Amino acid sequence: MEEVERLAAESAVVIFSVSTCCMCHAVKRLFWGMGVSAAVVELDEDPRAEEIDRALARLLGSRPAGGTPVPVVFIGGKLVGAMDRVMAAHINGTLVPLLKEAGALWL
């Protein structure tokens, strides 16, 4: 759990991802398209993946049989959630203020 909290606090936006996941790609493109430079932790390329996956599952309050649903996004060190929460925040207009508050977006 400490590792996830440490990683989440290192950058304004942190995305826990899997490099071959199309939903992860879509979220990364959303942020990059907005001009946000997110730190990305590719779980399929990280030796701590199993530990991180368990911590993310606890934070999300789930114990999925196939692993944690990715992407998982943190903004300003706070858990935003998986794809559904990020897209909902984008659609309802709360994503940009979160990014500005975290210092990830200046416009």
DSSP file (Angstrom, degrees, kcal/mol; ACC not computed):
  #  RESIDUE AA STRUCTURE BP1 BP2  ACC     N-H-->O    O-->H-N    N-H-->O    O-->H-N    TCO  KAPPA ALPHA  PHI   PSI    X-CA   Y-CA   Z-CA
    1    1 A M     >        0   0    0      0, 0.0     4,-2.3     0, 0.0     5,-0.2   0.000 360.0 360.0 360.0 -40.6    0.0    0.0    0.0
    2    2 A E  H  >  +     0   0    0      1,-0.2     4,-2.6     2,-0.2     5,-0.2   0.872 360.0  56.0 -61.9 -36.2    2.8    2.4    0.8
    3    3 A E  H  > S+     0   0    0      2,-0.2     4,-2.6     1,-0.2    -1,-0.2   0.911 108.4  46.4 -63.4 -42.7    4.4    1.8   -2.6
    4    4 A V  H  > S+     0   0    0      2,-0.2     4,-2.8     1,-0.2    -2,-0.2   0.924 113.4  48.9 -65.4 -44.4    1.1    2.9   -4.4
    5    5 A E  H  X S+     0   0    0     -4,-2.3     4,-1.3     2,-0.2    -2,-0.2   0.894 112.4  48.8 -62.9 -39.5    0.8    5.9   -2.1
    6    6 A R  H  X S+     0   0    0     -4,-2.6     4,-0.7     2,-0.2     3,-0.3   0.941 113.9  45.1 -64.8 -47.7    4.4    6.9   -2.8
    7    7 A L  H >X S+     0   0    0     -4,-2.6     3,-0.9     1,-0.2     4,-0.5   0.900 111.3  53.5 -62.6 -40.8    4.0    6.5   -6.5
    8    8 A A  H 3< S+     0   0    0     -4,-2.8    69,-0.5     1,-0.2     3,-0.3   0.784 109.6  48.8 -65.8 -27.1    0.7    8.4   -6.5
    9    9 A A  H 3< S+     0   0    0     -4,-1.3    -1,-0.2    -3,-0.3    -2,-0.2   0.582  93.5  76.8 -88.7 -10.3    2.3   11.3   -4.7
   10   10 A E  H << S+     0   0    0     -3,-0.9     2,-0.3    -4,-0.7    -1,-0.2   0.772 102.7  24.4 -73.8 -26.2    5.4   11.6   -7.0
   11   11 A S  S  < S-     0   0    0     -4,-0.5    66,-0.4    -3,-0.3    65,-0.1  -0.924  78.4-114.8-137.4 159.9    3.5   13.3   -9.9
   12   12 A A  S    S+     0   0    0     -2,-0.3    64,-3.4     1,-0.2     2,-0.4   0.876 108.8  25.1 -62.1 -37.6    0.4   15.4  -10.4
   13   13 A V  E    S-A   75   0A   0     24,-0.3    26,-3.0    62,-0.2     2,-0.4  -0.996  70.8-177.8-131.1 128.3   -1.2   12.7  -12.4
   14   14 A V  E     -Ab  74  39A   0     60,-2.4    60,-2.6    -2,-0.4     2,-0.5  -0.993   6.0-165.7-127.7 129.6   -0.3    9.0  -12.1
   15   15 A I  E     -Ab  73  40A   0     24,-3.0    26,-2.9    -2,-0.4     2,-0.6  -0.966  10.0-153.6-117.0 121.2   -1.9    6.3  -14.3
   16   16 A F  E     +Ab  72  41A   0     56,-3.1    56,-1.9    -2,-0.5     2,-0.2  -0.859  39.0 160.1 -90.3 123.0   -1.5    2.6  -13.3
   17   17 A S  E     - b   0  42A   0     24,-2.9    26,-3.5    -2,-0.6     2,-0.4  -0.767  46.3-127.5-138.6 171.0   -1.8    0.9  -16.7
   18   18 A V    >   -     0   0    0     -2,-0.2     3,-2.2    24,-0.2     6,-0.2  -0.998  28.4-133.5-125.3 129.3   -1.2   -2.3  -18.7
   19   19 A S  T 3  S+     0   0    0     -2,-0.4    -1,-0.1     1,-0.3    23,-0.0   0.725 103.3  45.5 -59.9 -25.0    0.7   -1.6  -21.9
   20   20 A T  T 3  S+     0   0    0      4,-0.0     2,-0.5    -3,-0.0    -1,-0.3   0.367  86.0 111.5 -99.0   5.4   -1.6   -3.7  -24.1
   21   21 A C    <>  -     0   0    0     -3,-2.2     4,-2.0     1,-0.1     5,-0.1  -0.683  55.0-155.8 -86.6 124.3   -4.9   -2.5  -22.6
   22   22 A C  H  > S+     0   0    0     -2,-0.5     4,-2.1     1,-0.2    -1,-0.1   0.842  95.3  53.2 -68.9 -32.9   -7.0   -0.4  -25.0
   23   23 A M  H  > S+     0   0    0      2,-0.2     4,-2.1     1,-0.2    -1,-0.2   0.889 108.7  50.1 -68.2 -38.6   -8.8    1.4  -22.1
   24   24 A C  H  > S+     0   0    0      2,-0.2     4,-2.6     1,-0.2    -2,-0.2   0.919 109.8  51.1 -63.2 -43.1   -5.5    2.4  -20.6
   25   25 A H  H  X S+     0   0    0     -4,-2.0     4,-2.5     1,-0.2    -2,-0.2   0.912 108.9  51.4 -60.1 -43.1   -4.4    3.7  -24.0
   26   26 A A  H  X S+     0   0    0     -4,-2.1     4,-2.1     2,-0.2    -1,-0.2   0.902 111.3  46.5 -62.8 -42.0   -7.6    5.8  -24.2
   27   27 A V  H  X S+     0   0    0     -4,-2.1     4,-2.2     2,-0.2     5,-0.2   0.916 112.2  50.2 -67.8 -42.4   -7.1    7.4  -20.8
   28   28 A K  H  X S+     0   0    0     -4,-2.6     4,-2.8     1,-0.2     5,-0.2   0.923 111.9  48.6 -60.6 -42.9   -3.4    8.1  -21.5
   29   29 A R  H  X S+     0   0    0     -4,-2.5     4,-2.8     2,-0.2    -1,-0.2   0.870 107.5  56.0 -65.0 -37.2   -4.4    9.7  -24.8
   30   30 A L  H  X S+     0   0    0     -4,-2.1     4,-1.1     2,-0.2    -2,-0.2   0.958 113.0  40.3 -58.4 -51.1   -7.1   11.8  -23.1
   31   31 A F  H ><>S+     0   0    0     -4,-2.2     5,-2.7     1,-0.2     3,-0.6   0.929 116.4  48.6 -66.1 -45.5   -4.6   13.3  -20.7
   32   32 A W  H ><5S+     0   0    0     -4,-2.8     3,-1.3     1,-0.2    -1,-0.2   0.892 108.5  55.4 -62.3 -38.3   -1.9   13.7  -23.3
   33   33 A G  H 3<5S+     0   0    0     -4,-2.8    -1,-0.2     1,-0.3    -2,-0.2   0.774 106.3  51.3 -64.3 -26.3   -4.4   15.4  -25.6
   34   34 A M  T <<5S-     0   0    0     -4,-1.1    -1,-0.3    -3,-0.6    -2,-0.2   0.498 123.7-106.3 -86.0  -5.0   -5.2   17.9  -22.8
   35   35 A G  T < 5S+     0   0    0     -3,-1.3     2,-0.5    -4,-0.4    -3,-0.2   0.645  72.8 143.4  88.0  16.1   -1.5   18.7  -22.5
   36   36 A V      < -     0   0    0     -5,-2.7     2,-1.1    -6,-0.2    -1,-0.3  -0.788  43.7-148.3 -93.8 127.1   -1.1   16.7  -19.2
   37   37 A S        -     0   0    0     -2,-0.5   -24,-0.3    67,-0.3     2,-0.3  -0.780  25.1-170.6 -95.1  93.9    2.1   14.9  -18.7
   38   38 A A        -     0   0    0     -2,-1.1     2,-0.4   -10,-0.2   -24,-0.2  -0.599  23.9-124.0 -88.1 144.3    1.1   11.9  -16.6
   39   39 A A  E     -b   14   0A   0    -26,-3.0   -24,-3.0    -2,-0.3     2,-0.5  -0.745  31.2-154.5 -80.9 133.0    3.4    9.5  -15.0
   40   40 A V  E     -b   15   0A   0     -2,-0.4     2,-0.7   -26,-0.2   -24,-0.2  -0.947  13.8-163.6-118.3 128.2    2.5    6.0  -16.2
   41   41 A V  E     -b   16   0A   0    -26,-2.9   -24,-2.9    -2,-0.5     2,-0.9  -0.929  12.6-154.5-108.6 107.1    3.2    2.8  -14.2
   42   42 A E  E >   -b   17   0A   0     -2,-0.7     3,-1.8   -26,-0.2     4,-0.4  -0.724   3.5-163.1 -84.6 106.0    2.9   -0.1  -16.7
   43   43 A L  G >  S+     0   0    0    -26,-3.5     3,-0.9    -2,-0.9     6,-0.2   0.807  86.3  59.0 -63.5 -30.9    2.0   -3.0  -14.4
   44   44 A D  G 3  S+     0   0    0    -27,-0.4    -1,-0.3     1,-0.2   -26,-0.1   0.572 112.9  40.6 -75.4  -6.0    2.9   -5.6  -17.0
   45   45 A E  G <  S+     0   0    0     -3,-1.8    -1,-0.2     4,-0.0    -2,-0.2   0.314  98.0  91.1-117.9   4.7    6.5   -4.2  -17.1
   46   46 A D    X   -     0   0    0     -3,-0.9     3,-1.7    -4,-0.4     4,-0.2  -0.890  64.4-148.2-110.1 127.7    6.9   -3.6  -13.4
   47   47 A P  T 3  S+     0   0    0      0, 0.0     3,-0.3     0, 0.0     4,-0.2   0.702 101.1  56.9 -65.8 -17.5    8.5   -6.2  -11.1
   48   48 A R  T 3> S+     0   0    0      1,-0.2     4,-2.6     2,-0.1     3,-0.3   0.259  73.4 115.9 -92.6  12.3    6.3   -4.9   -8.2
   49   49 A A  H <> S+     0   0    0     -3,-1.7     4,-3.1    -6,-0.2     5,-0.2   0.843  70.9  50.9 -53.7 -44.1    3.1   -5.5  -10.2
   50   50 A E  H  > S+     0   0    0     -3,-0.3     4,-2.0     2,-0.2    -1,-0.2   0.926 113.9  44.3 -63.1 -45.1    1.6   -8.2   -7.9
   51   51 A E  H  > S+     0   0    0     -3,-0.3     4,-2.0     2,-0.2    -2,-0.2   0.916 116.0  47.4 -64.2 -44.8    2.0   -6.0   -4.8
   52   52 A I  H  X S+     0   0    0     -4,-2.6     4,-2.8     1,-0.2     5,-0.2   0.908 109.5  54.1 -63.9 -42.6    0.7   -2.9   -6.6
   53   53 A D  H  X S+     0   0    0     -4,-3.1     4,-2.2    -5,-0.3    -1,-0.2   0.904 108.7  48.1 -59.5 -43.5   -2.3   -4.8   -8.0
   54   54 A R  H  X S+     0   0    0     -4,-2.0     4,-2.0     2,-0.2    -1,-0.2   0.910 112.6  48.9 -63.8 -42.4   -3.3   -6.0   -4.5
   55   55 A A  H  X S+     0   0    0     -4,-2.0     4,-2.4     1,-0.2    -2,-0.2   0.909 111.2  49.4 -65.3 -42.0   -3.0   -2.5   -3.1
   56   56 A L  H  X S+     0   0    0     -4,-2.8     4,-2.5     1,-0.2    -1,-0.2   0.900 108.7  53.3 -64.2 -39.9   -5.0   -1.0   -6.0
   57   57 A A  H  X>S+     0   0    0     -4,-2.2     5,-2.6    -5,-0.2     4,-0.7   0.904 110.0  48.1 -60.9 -41.6   -7.7   -3.6   -5.5
   58   58 A R  H ><5S+     0   0    0     -4,-2.0     3,-0.7     3,-0.2    -2,-0.2   0.927 112.1  49.1 -64.2 -44.4   -8.0   -2.7   -1.8
   59   59 A L  H 3<5S+     0   0    0     -4,-2.4    -2,-0.2     1,-0.2    -1,-0.2   0.870 112.9  47.0 -63.3 -36.7   -8.1    1.0   -2.6
   60   60 A L  H 3<5S-     0   0    0     -4,-2.5    -1,-0.2    -5,-0.2    -2,-0.2   0.581 111.1-123.9 -81.0  -9.2  -10.9    0.4   -5.2
   61   61 A G  T <<5S+     0   0    0     -3,-0.7     2,-0.3    -4,-0.7    -3,-0.2   0.828  71.8 113.0  72.0  31.7  -12.7   -1.8   -2.7
   62   62 A S      < -     0   0    0     -5,-2.6    -1,-0.3    -6,-0.2    -2,-0.2  -0.930  52.5-162.9-134.3 157.9  -12.8   -4.7   -5.0
   63   63 A R        -     0   0    0     -2,-0.3     5,-0.1    -3,-0.1    -9,-0.0  -0.537  26.5-172.5-133.1  66.3  -11.4   -8.2   -5.3
   64   64 A P    >   -     0   0    0      0, 0.0     3,-1.1     0, 0.0    -2,-0.0  -0.321  26.7-133.4 -66.5 144.3  -11.8   -9.0   -8.9
   65   65 A A  T 3  S+     0   0    0      1,-0.2     3,-0.1     2,-0.0     0, 0.0   0.841 105.2  44.7 -64.6 -34.2  -11.0  -12.5  -10.0
   66   66 A G  T 3  S-     0   0    0      1,-0.4    -1,-0.2     0, 0.0     2,-0.2   0.286 122.4 -91.2 -96.5  11.2   -9.0  -11.4  -13.0
   67   67 A G    <   -     0   0    0     -3,-1.1    -1,-0.4     2,-0.1    -4,-0.0  -0.453  65.8 -32.0 106.8 177.0   -7.1   -8.6  -11.3
   68   68 A T        -     0   0    0     -2,-0.2     2,-0.4    -3,-0.1   -11,-0.1  -0.479  65.8-111.3 -71.8 136.0   -7.6   -4.9  -10.7
   69   69 A P        -     0   0    0      0, 0.0    -1,-0.1     0, 0.0    -2,-0.1  -0.551  50.8-116.6 -68.2 125.9   -9.5   -3.1  -13.5
   70   70 A V  S    S+     0   0    0     -2,-0.4   -46,-0.2    12,-0.1     2,-0.1  -0.814  82.1  54.6-110.8 154.3   -7.0   -0.8  -15.2
   71   71 A P        -     0   0    0      0, 0.0    12,-0.5     0, 0.0     2,-0.4   0.498  61.1-177.2 -78.3 157.8   -6.4    2.0  -15.7
   72   72 A V  E     -A   16   0A   0    -56,-1.9   -56,-3.1    10,-0.2     2,-0.4  -0.998  12.0-158.6-121.8 126.4   -6.4    3.4  -12.2
   73   73 A V  E     -AC  15  81A   0      8,-2.9     7,-2.9    -2,-0.4     8,-1.6  -0.879  13.7-171.0-116.6 136.1   -5.8    7.2  -12.0
   74   74 A F  E     -AC  14  79A   0    -60,-2.6   -60,-2.4    -2,-0.4     2,-0.4  -0.978   5.1-169.8-118.1 135.1   -4.6    9.4   -9.2
   75   75 A I  E >  S-AC  13  78A   0      3,-2.5     3,-1.6    -2,-0.4   -62,-0.2  -0.993  76.6  -6.0-126.5 126.2   -4.7   13.2   -9.5
   76   76 A G  T 3  S-     0   0    0    -64,-3.4   -64,-0.1    -2,-0.4    -1,-0.1   0.823 130.2 -58.8  61.1  31.6   -2.9   15.3   -6.9
   77   77 A G  T 3  S+     0   0    0    -69,-0.5     2,-0.4   -66,-0.4    -1,-0.3   0.438 115.1 115.0  79.3  -0.6   -2.1   12.1   -4.9
   78   78 A K  E <  S-C   75   0A   0     -3,-1.6    -3,-2.5   -70,-0.1     2,-0.4  -0.845  73.0-110.5-108.1 140.3   -5.8   11.3   -4.6
   79   79 A L  E     +C   74   0A   0     -2,-0.4    -5,-0.2    -5,-0.2     3,-0.1  -0.499  33.4 173.3 -66.9 122.2   -7.5    8.3   -6.1
   80   80 A V  E     -     0   0A   0     -7,-2.9     2,-0.3    -2,-0.4    -6,-0.2   0.823  42.4-133.5 -90.7 -46.3   -9.9    9.3   -8.9
   81   81 A G  E     -C   73   0A   0     -8,-1.6    -8,-2.9     4,-0.1    -1,-0.3  -0.893  31.6 -31.5 132.2-159.0  -10.6    5.7   -9.9
   82   82 A A  S >> S-     0   0    0     -2,-0.3     4,-2.0   -10,-0.2     3,-0.6  -0.087  80.0 -69.3 -87.9-170.3  -10.8    3.5  -12.9
   83   83 A M  H 3> S+     0   0    0    -12,-0.5     4,-2.7     1,-0.2     5,-0.3   0.845 128.7  56.4 -52.2 -43.2  -11.9    4.4  -16.5
   84   84 A D  H 3> S+     0   0    0      1,-0.2     4,-2.0     2,-0.2    -1,-0.2   0.895 109.9  44.5 -61.4 -41.2  -15.5    4.9  -15.6
   85   85 A R  H <> S+     0   0    0     -3,-0.6     4,-2.3     2,-0.2    -1,-0.2   0.889 113.6  49.9 -70.8 -39.9  -14.8    7.5  -13.0
   86   86 A V  H  X S+     0   0    0     -4,-2.0     4,-2.1     2,-0.2    -2,-0.2   0.940 114.0  44.5 -64.4 -47.0  -12.2    9.4  -15.1
   87   87 A M  H  X S+     0   0    0     -4,-2.7     4,-2.6     2,-0.2    -2,-0.2   0.878 112.0  52.6 -67.6 -37.0  -14.6    9.6  -18.1
   88   88 A A  H  X S+     0   0    0     -4,-2.0     4,-2.7    -5,-0.3     6,-0.2   0.917 110.2  48.5 -62.6 -42.5  -17.5   10.6  -15.9
   89   89 A A  H  X>S+     0   0    0     -4,-2.3     6,-1.9     2,-0.2     5,-1.5   0.873 112.1  49.7 -65.0 -36.5  -15.4   13.4  -14.4
   90   90 A H  H ><5S+     0   0    0     -4,-2.1     3,-0.6     4,-0.2    -2,-0.2   0.929 114.2  44.3 -66.2 -45.4  -14.4   14.5  -18.0
   91   91 A I  H 3<5S+     0   0    0     -4,-2.6    -2,-0.2     1,-0.2    -1,-0.2   0.890 114.8  46.9 -69.3 -40.6  -18.0   14.5  -19.2
   92   92 A N  H 3<5S-     0   0    0     -4,-2.7    -1,-0.2    -5,-0.2    -2,-0.2   0.469 114.1-113.5 -86.2   1.3  -19.4   16.3  -16.2
   93   93 A G  T <<5S+     0   0    0     -3,-0.6    -3,-0.2    -4,-0.5    -4,-0.1   0.578  87.6 108.7  87.0   9.2  -16.7   19.0  -16.2
   94   94 A T     >< +     0   0    0     -5,-1.5     4,-1.5    -6,-0.2    -4,-0.2   0.587  61.7  73.7 -94.8  -9.9  -15.0   18.1  -12.9
   95   95 A L  H  > S+     0   0    0     -6,-1.9     4,-2.4     2,-0.2     5,-0.2   0.941  93.0  51.3 -69.4 -47.2  -11.8   16.7  -14.4
   96   96 A V  H  > S+     0   0    0     -7,-0.3     4,-2.6     1,-0.2     5,-0.2   0.923 109.5  49.5 -60.2 -46.6  -10.2   20.0  -15.6
   97   97 A P  H  > S+     0   0    0      0, 0.0     4,-2.6     0, 0.0    -1,-0.2   0.895 110.7  51.5 -59.8 -37.2  -10.6   21.7  -12.1
   98   98 A L  H  X S+     0   0    0     -4,-1.5     4,-1.8     2,-0.2    -2,-0.2   0.921 111.4  47.3 -61.8 -43.6   -9.0   18.6  -10.5
   99   99 A L  H  X>S+     0   0    0     -4,-2.4     5,-2.6     2,-0.2     6,-1.0   0.888 112.7  48.6 -66.1 -40.0   -6.1   18.8  -12.9
  100  100 A K  H ><5S+     0   0    0     -4,-2.6     3,-1.1     4,-0.2    -2,-0.2   0.926 110.2  51.1 -65.1 -44.4   -5.7   22.5  -12.4
  101  101 A E  H 3<5S+     0   0    0     -4,-2.6    -1,-0.2     1,-0.3    -2,-0.2   0.853 110.4  49.6 -60.9 -35.9   -5.8   22.1   -8.6
  102  102 A A  H 3<5S-     0   0    0     -4,-1.8    -1,-0.3    -5,-0.2    -2,-0.2   0.561 115.8-115.6 -81.0  -8.3   -3.1   19.4   -8.8
  103  103 A G  T <<5S+     0   0    0     -3,-1.1    -3,-0.2    -4,-0.5    -2,-0.1   0.683  85.9 115.3  82.3  18.0   -0.9   21.7  -11.0
  104  104 A A  S   <S+     0   0    0     -5,-2.6     2,-0.4     1,-0.2   -67,-0.3   0.606  75.6  38.0 -93.0 -14.1   -1.1   19.4  -14.0
  105  105 A L        -     0   0    0     -6,-1.0    -2,-0.2    -9,-0.1    -1,-0.2  -0.999  55.5-177.7-141.9 133.0   -3.0   21.8  -16.2
  106  106 A W              0   0    0     -2,-0.4    -1,-0.1     1,-0.1    -6,-0.0   0.589 360.0 360.0-109.7 -13.1   -2.5   25.6  -16.4
  107  107 A L              0   0    0      0, 0.0    -1,-0.1     0, 0.0    -7,-0.0   0.468 360.0 360.0 -87.8 360.0   -5.1   26.7  -18.9
